[in-house]
Amino acid sequence: QVQLVESGGGLVQAGGSLRLSCAASGRTFSSYNMGWFRQAPGKEREFVAAINWFATSTDYADSVKGRFTISRDNAKNTLYLQMTKLKPEDTAVYYCAAAIRKSTYTLRDHSAYDYWGQGTQVTVSS
């Protein structure tokens, strides 16, 4: 079992920044891949960013590339998402997720993930 708890969401003006954190517990954090997804009202959950277990590889949705940075601190069992130049369309509930098992799905697909956090709200005002 893996427990994931997000924090760091809030209300920010367009152009501002936020850093989300995801604290993991229950299994060896450094042994699995992680991702961030988001879901806006009335929309499907969408991929934001992913990072492999040793932080040697990252991937981003086109909509956030160049503005968001995913990172992890395996010593602290924590995943991060640094968000800059925020736009109103970034408003959503942000979820972190852990991919424990080997999967045929890429890390861009929510089906690749086994555990999810409860989400943290990010609201960007114009």
Steps between C-alpha positions, in 0.01 A plus 500: 500500500605855425350811653530829314415840645514815288543851635588846377192589299324831532384816328749693290482773240583434138874513447569384852663184632419212731685190610304185564633222719400137524613309808519124452506223756457127518755366255846588379434829323815484292388177331202630302411756238281799583269736318281806534155524347231764520127519458302814432122519559312321227817365342681169505811446707804593292870430515726780619845356564684180591838405638674166517614333818852641496409842361704446185201541270208744500205560269255788472173576332543755225272740684741529795838445338738782582283620791478200734782290644457159659761377747538257784704464816532130570664565835187690608249274323357806333395593148478862388341704226635851462249704302591839354332744263166361606198556279128489581476182293733331750216512754425144607535244774852362479571137586824315550516134410738207544571232242608190692442212260648459157239606249445507127366853539730799473533736793278744311208264548319496834462121462874463567456615859404291800459756776361852508494783746186685602586807293571864571312793346686755291306809395652762272316829477521725197 
